[in-house]
Amino acid sequence: MKKKHWLRSFVAAVTASALVWSCAPVGALAAGPGTDGGTATTVATRAAIQPVEGDGWNLDADGVLTIQDDEGMSNWVNNRLAYLTEVKIVKLSSGVTSINANAFCQAYNLETIEIPTGVTSIGNWAFMS
């Protein structure tokens, strides 16, 4: 009976460990000692960003996301999960008056956002990381 309990615990620990490592960034796994005795900052390189044209929004090859209006904001939120990690800069046009909830949640590479003066509301967790 004790062996079965130990085996279940072991399998659970191995599974949890595999899940944690599968979620780690590639650069974190690939970093290691550099040839100069220091730590290599980047071993793996990211693939180039493919430009994407959405309905009312577009993401260019440099990671600049431009959203034209509120409808474009809604369309972005509906499609964001596929492109969120590629976004570095967000440019909201004057037609945007609201930033939807979760719009840029977990956009870990987001560096800059240009918010026009016409924006009157920002939804919950819009910029949560």
Number of C-alpha atoms within 10 A of each C-alpha: 5 6 8 9 9 11 11 11 12 12 11 12 12 12 11 12 11 11 11 10 12 11 8 10 9 15 15 13 12 13 14 15 11 12 8 7 8 9 11 14 13 14 14 12 8 9 6 10 14 13 14 12 12 14 14 16 21 17 23 15 13 14 22 19 26 23 25 18 18 20 16 20 25 20 16 24 18 11 14 18 14 8 16 22 15 21 23 18 18 19 16 24 18 15 16 20 19 19 22 19 17 18 24 23 18 16 21 15 13 21 10 12 14 11 16 14 9 12 16 10 11 15 12 13 14 16 18 13 11
